Amino acid sequence: MADKIVMGYWDCPSCGSTGIPGTTYDCPNCGRQRGKETKFYMKAGKVEYVPGHKVVGADWYCEYCGALNTAARTTCENCGAPKAESKDDYFSLKEQKPKPAPSPVQNNIQASPDQNKKIPIWMWIVLGLVVSVTLSNVLSAWFNKPRDYTFDVQEMTWENSIEIEDYRTFRESDWNLPSGARLAYTASEIRSYESVLDHYESVTKSRTVQDGGHYETSYSDNGDGTFTEHETYVPDYTTEYYEEDEPVYRQEPIYDTKYYYDIDRWTYEKTETASGNDKNPYWPTLNLSDKEREAGRESKYTMSGTLHYKSFGKDKEKQQTYEIQESWWRDIKKGQTIELTLEGDKLTEWK
């Protein structure tokens, strides 16, 4: 279906006349020429076709005298200036956005090209990450900076512990008999399932199918006072229902031999501990059966007392306990006042 040309209209801003045919260059009421501010429109209701009108392109305005010319003209009808030297046509003017009025400050200050550039969002994100990491490192360095404190030793303690394991028999099961296991019995059990076709069922399904169509009308501005009418064929669709046989599967069990067995393993039983606040540590006495054994020994030495420090220029103190190495524990005495070096919460040195 061929496209048709439809009449557009414009309004005169000088005298207020409205509905002037788009192919008319001058206002029939005041004689003012159609200006650069013109925006063509279509009237509501029945359209007016323009038989024989050929669309060449958008009307243009002469760069030198401002006269209005048709797209078919290569030179200005008024002054003869070439069309190639003019940049304002109907569509280019329509795309231009009005510039906001400059503020008094802007009138006196000319922004440099670099000042007018916006910083991309990814640069803000990178900057934020750099600042965050830097701040985190600074705070960490400040918190972990070695600091000296006075410490009154009030308690020295020790603790020796021994982990005990016993040899136990466990009843377990698996699809294979592991090494060292003593078979108790076997059983045929379901190990997995497989899908087996059982039957077919009729199922109602739906699908979308084309069912005729219709024409939709749209209009595009030609830039010369007219619009082009477009008739586009749009297919119509409907939902169609149909029956289809679908397979139905059942789950068939697959049997295998499962082994039930007894197996002996060393496993954690208990921890024996000895502790004190003297300087004579010892290990707990063990009475192990032939099915028990040591699994590991561990010693822990601690020092408790009063830590003296300053906060906002004021002397303060708090009770603190530190886990220390054995050599320190042997040298430090209860009742002593010593100097501690802490990095954060970690005790690194004493004297």
C-alpha positions as CSV (number, residue, x, y, z in Angstrom):
1,M,0.0,0.0,0.0
2,A,1.5,3.3,-1.1
3,D,2.1,6.0,1.5
4,K,0.0,9.2,1.2
5,I,0.9,12.8,1.9
6,V,-1.1,14.6,4.5
7,M,-1.3,18.3,5.2
8,G,0.3,19.7,8.3
9,Y,-0.4,23.0,10.1
10,W,1.5,25.7,12.0
11,D,0.6,28.7,14.2
12,C,1.8,32.3,13.8
13,P,3.5,33.6,16.9
14,S,3.0,37.2,15.8
15,C,-0.7,37.5,15.4
16,G,-1.9,34.3,17.0
17,S,-3.4,32.8,13.9
18,T,-3.7,29.0,14.1
19,G,-4.2,26.1,11.8
20,I,-2.3,27.7,8.9
21,P,-1.6,25.0,6.1
22,G,2.0,23.8,6.3
23,T,2.6,24.5,2.6
24,T,1.8,28.2,3.2
25,Y,5.0,30.2,3.8
26,D,3.5,33.4,5.0
27,C,0.8,34.0,7.6
28,P,-2.4,34.9,5.7
29,N,-3.4,37.3,8.5
30,C,-0.3,39.4,9.3
31,G,2.1,38.4,6.4
32,R,4.9,37.2,8.8
33,Q,7.0,34.5,7.2
34,R,7.1,31.1,8.8
35,G,9.9,31.3,11.4
36,K,12.6,29.0,12.7
37,E,10.5,28.3,15.8
38,T,7.8,26.6,13.7
39,K,6.7,23.1,14.7
40,F,4.2,21.4,12.4
41,Y,1.3,19.5,13.8
42,M,-1.7,17.5,12.5
43,K,-5.3,18.5,13.4
44,A,-7.6,16.0,15.2
45,G,-10.2,14.4,13.1
46,K,-10.2,13.8,9.4
47,V,-6.9,14.3,7.7
48,E,-6.4,16.4,4.5
49,Y,-4.5,14.7,1.8
50,V,-2.2,16.6,-0.6
51,P,-2.4,14.9,-4.0
52,G,0.6,15.2,-6.2
53,H,2.9,16.6,-3.5
54,K,6.4,15.3,-3.8
55,V,8.6,15.2,-0.6
56,V,12.1,16.3,-1.4
57,G,13.3,17.1,2.1
58,A,13.1,19.6,4.9
59,D,12.7,23.3,4.3
60,W,15.8,25.4,5.1
61,Y,16.7,28.9,6.2
62,C,19.4,31.0,4.5
63,E,22.5,31.6,6.7
64,Y,22.9,35.1,5.3
65,C,19.4,36.7,4.9
66,G,17.2,34.2,7.0
67,A,14.8,33.6,4.1
68,L,12.8,30.3,4.0
69,N,13.5,28.0,1.1
70,T,12.2,24.6,-0.1
71,A,14.5,21.6,0.0
72,A,14.5,21.5,-3.8
73,R,16.3,24.9,-4.0
74,T,20.1,24.8,-4.1
75,T,20.4,28.6,-3.7
76,C,18.4,31.1,-1.6
77,E,15.3,32.4,-3.3
78,N,15.9,35.8,-1.7
79,C,19.7,36.5,-1.9
80,G,21.1,33.7,-4.0
81,A,23.4,32.3,-1.3
82,P,24.2,28.6,-1.8
83,K,22.3,26.1,0.3
84,A,25.6,24.3,1.2
85,E,26.6,27.2,3.4
86,S,23.4,27.1,5.5
87,K,23.1,24.8,8.4
88,D,19.6,25.5,9.7
89,D,16.8,23.3,8.3
90,Y,13.5,22.3,9.9
91,F,14.8,19.1,11.5
92,S,18.1,20.5,12.8
93,L,16.3,23.4,14.4
94,K,13.8,21.0,16.0
95,E,16.6,19.0,17.6
96,Q,18.3,22.1,19.1
97,K,17.5,22.6,22.8
98,P,17.1,26.1,24.2
99,K,20.1,27.2,26.2
100,P,19.5,28.3,29.8
101,A,20.1,32.0,30.6
102,P,23.6,32.5,32.1
103,S,23.9,33.5,35.7
104,P,25.7,36.7,36.7
105,V,28.7,34.7,37.8
106,Q,28.7,32.8,34.5
107,N,28.6,36.1,32.6
108,N,31.9,37.1,34.2
109,I,33.7,33.8,34.3
110,Q,34.5,31.7,31.2
111,A,34.7,28.0,32.1
112,S,37.6,26.2,30.5
113,P,36.9,23.1,28.4
114,D,38.3,20.9,31.2
115,Q,35.9,22.4,33.8
116,N,32.9,21.5,31.6
117,K,33.8,17.8,31.6
118,K,32.0,15.5,34.0
119,I,34.0,13.0,35.9
120,P,32.9,9.4,34.9
121,I,31.2,7.4,37.6
122,W,33.9,4.7,37.4
123,M,36.5,7.3,38.4
124,W,34.5,8.1,41.5
125,I,34.3,4.4,42.4
126,V,38.0,3.9,41.9
127,L,38.7,7.1,44.0
128,G,36.4,5.8,46.7
129,L,38.2,2.5,46.9
130,V,41.6,4.1,47.0
131,V,40.5,6.4,49.8
132,S,38.9,3.5,51.7
133,V,42.0,1.3,51.4
134,T,44.3,4.1,52.3
135,L,42.2,5.0,55.4
136,S,42.0,1.4,56.4
137,N,45.8,1.0,56.2
138,V,46.4,4.2,58.1
139,L,44.1,3.1,60.9
140,S,45.6,-0.4,61.0
141,A,49.1,1.1,61.2
142,W,48.1,3.4,63.9
143,F,46.3,0.7,66.0
144,N,49.2,-1.8,65.5
145,K,51.9,0.7,66.2
146,P,54.2,-0.6,69.0
147,R,53.3,1.0,72.4
148,D,54.9,0.6,75.8
149,Y,52.8,0.1,78.9
150,T,53.4,-0.6,82.6
151,F,52.0,-3.9,83.9
152,D,51.6,-5.1,87.5
153,V,51.9,-8.9,87.6
154,Q,49.3,-10.4,89.9
155,E,49.0,-14.0,88.7
156,M,51.2,-16.5,86.8
157,T,49.5,-19.7,85.8
158,W,50.3,-22.8,83.8
159,E,48.2,-25.6,82.3
160,N,49.3,-28.9,80.8
161,S,46.9,-31.1,78.9
162,I,47.0,-34.5,77.3
163,E,44.5,-35.6,74.7
164,I,43.5,-39.3,75.0
165,E,42.1,-41.6,72.3
166,D,40.6,-45.0,72.7
167,Y,40.3,-47.9,70.2
168,R,36.6,-48.5,69.5
169,T,34.6,-50.8,67.3
170,F,32.1,-49.2,65.0
171,R,29.3,-50.8,63.0
172,E,29.2,-49.2,59.5
173,S,27.9,-50.0,56.1
174,D,29.0,-49.3,52.5
175,W,28.7,-50.7,49.0
176,N,32.3,-52.0,49.3
177,L,34.1,-53.8,52.2
178,P,37.0,-51.5,53.3
179,S,40.4,-52.9,54.4
180,G,40.5,-54.0,58.0
181,A,36.7,-54.4,58.3
182,R,35.1,-57.6,59.7
183,L,32.0,-58.5,57.7
184,A,28.8,-58.9,59.8
185,Y,26.3,-59.5,57.1
186,T,25.1,-58.4,53.6
187,A,21.8,-57.2,52.3
188,S,20.3,-56.5,48.9
189,E,19.2,-52.8,49.0
190,I,18.2,-50.0,46.6
191,R,21.3,-48.2,45.4
192,S,19.7,-45.9,42.8
193,Y,16.7,-45.5,40.4
194,E,16.3,-45.5,36.7
195,S,13.5,-44.0,34.6
196,V,11.5,-46.6,32.6
197,L,8.7,-45.8,30.1
198,D,5.4,-46.7,31.7
199,H,2.7,-45.3,29.4
200,Y,1.5,-42.3,27.4
201,E,-1.0,-39.7,28.5
202,S,-2.9,-37.2,26.4
203,V,-2.1,-33.7,27.4
204,T,-3.8,-30.5,26.3
205,K,-1.4,-27.8,25.1
206,S,-1.6,-24.4,23.6
207,R,0.2,-22.4,21.0
208,T,-0.1,-19.0,19.4
209,V,-1.1,-18.9,15.7
210,Q,-1.7,-16.1,13.3
211,D,-5.4,-15.3,12.7
212,G,-5.6,-12.6,10.1
213,G,-4.4,-9.1,10.7
214,H,-5.1,-5.4,10.5
215,Y,-3.6,-2.2,9.3
216,E,-2.2,0.5,11.7
217,T,-1.7,4.1,10.6
218,S,1.2,6.2,11.7
219,Y,2.6,9.6,10.5
220,S,6.1,11.0,10.0
221,D,6.9,14.7,9.7
222,N,8.5,15.6,6.3
223,G,9.8,18.9,7.4
224,D,8.1,20.8,4.6
225,G,4.7,21.4,6.1
226,T,3.4,17.9,5.3
227,F,3.3,14.5,6.9
228,T,3.6,11.0,5.3
229,E,0.9,8.6,6.2
230,H,2.1,5.0,6.7
231,E,-0.1,2.0,6.6
232,T,1.5,-1.0,8.4
233,Y,0.1,-4.4,8.3
234,V,0.0,-5.9,11.8
235,P,-0.8,-9.7,12.2
236,D,-3.4,-10.8,14.7
237,Y,-2.8,-13.9,16.8
238,T,-5.0,-16.3,18.6
239,T,-4.4,-19.1,21.1
240,E,-5.0,-22.6,19.7
241,Y,-5.4,-25.7,21.9
242,Y,-4.5,-29.2,20.8
243,E,-3.9,-32.7,22.3
244,E,-0.6,-34.4,22.4
245,D,0.6,-37.7,23.8
246,E,3.4,-37.4,26.4
247,P,5.4,-40.3,27.8
248,V,5.1,-41.0,31.5
249,Y,8.0,-42.7,33.3
250,R,8.2,-44.7,36.5
251,Q,11.2,-44.9,38.7
252,E,12.5,-48.5,38.9
253,P,14.9,-49.3,41.8
254,I,18.3,-50.7,41.1
255,Y,19.4,-53.2,43.8
256,D,23.0,-53.9,44.9
257,T,24.8,-55.7,47.7
258,K,25.4,-53.6,50.8
259,Y,28.0,-54.6,53.3
260,Y,27.5,-54.3,57.1
261,Y,30.7,-54.6,59.0
262,D,32.6,-53.9,62.2
263,I,35.8,-51.8,62.0
264,D,38.1,-50.6,64.8
265,R,39.3,-46.9,64.9
266,W,41.2,-44.6,67.2
267,T,38.9,-41.8,68.2
268,Y,39.0,-38.9,70.7
269,E,37.9,-39.9,74.2
270,K,38.9,-37.2,76.7
271,T,41.5,-34.6,77.8
272,E,43.4,-34.9,81.0
273,T,44.5,-31.5,82.5
274,A,46.8,-30.3,85.3
275,S,47.1,-26.6,86.2
276,G,48.5,-24.3,88.9
277,N,49.8,-20.9,89.8
278,D,53.2,-21.9,91.0
279,K,56.5,-22.4,89.1
280,N,56.4,-26.2,89.3
281,P,54.3,-27.4,86.3
282,Y,53.8,-31.1,85.9
283,W,51.8,-33.4,83.6
284,P,48.7,-35.2,84.7
285,T,49.1,-38.9,85.7
286,L,47.6,-41.2,83.2
287,N,46.3,-44.7,83.8
288,L,45.8,-45.9,80.2
289,S,44.2,-49.2,79.3
290,D,45.5,-51.3,76.5
291,K,42.8,-49.7,74.2
292,E,43.8,-46.1,75.1
293,R,46.7,-43.9,73.9
294,E,48.1,-40.4,74.0
295,A,47.1,-38.3,71.0
296,G,49.0,-35.1,71.9
297,R,50.3,-32.9,74.6
298,E,49.9,-29.1,74.9
299,S,51.2,-26.5,77.4
300,K,49.7,-23.1,78.1
301,Y,51.2,-20.3,80.1
302,T,49.4,-17.1,81.1
303,M,50.1,-13.9,83.0
304,S,47.4,-11.8,84.6
305,G,47.5,-8.3,86.2
306,T,46.8,-4.6,85.9
307,L,47.7,-2.7,82.7
308,H,48.4,1.0,83.1
309,Y,47.7,3.3,80.1
310,K,46.7,6.8,79.2
311,S,43.4,7.8,77.4
312,F,42.9,11.4,76.3
313,G,45.6,12.5,78.7
314,K,44.2,10.7,81.7
315,D,45.8,7.8,83.6
316,K,43.7,4.6,83.4
317,E,44.1,0.9,84.2
318,K,42.4,-2.4,83.4
319,Q,42.7,-6.1,84.2
320,Q,44.4,-8.0,81.4
321,T,45.5,-11.6,80.8
322,Y,48.1,-12.6,78.2
323,E,49.2,-16.0,77.0
324,I,53.0,-16.0,77.0
325,Q,55.8,-18.4,76.0
326,E,57.4,-20.7,78.6
327,S,60.7,-18.8,78.8
328,W,58.9,-15.6,79.7
329,W,56.7,-17.4,82.2
330,R,59.8,-18.8,84.0
331,D,61.5,-15.4,84.2
332,I,58.5,-13.2,85.2
333,K,57.6,-13.3,88.9
334,K,54.3,-12.6,90.6
335,G,54.3,-9.1,92.2
336,Q,56.7,-7.7,89.6
337,T,56.0,-4.4,87.8
338,I,57.3,-4.8,84.2
339,E,57.2,-2.8,80.9
340,L,55.2,-4.4,78.1
341,T,55.3,-3.6,74.4
342,L,52.0,-4.2,72.6
343,E,51.2,-4.1,68.9
344,G,47.5,-3.8,68.9
345,D,46.4,-6.5,71.4
346,K,49.5,-8.7,70.8
347,L,52.2,-8.8,73.4
348,T,55.6,-8.7,71.6
349,E,58.2,-7.8,74.3
350,W,58.7,-7.2,78.0
351,K,61.4,-5.9,80.3
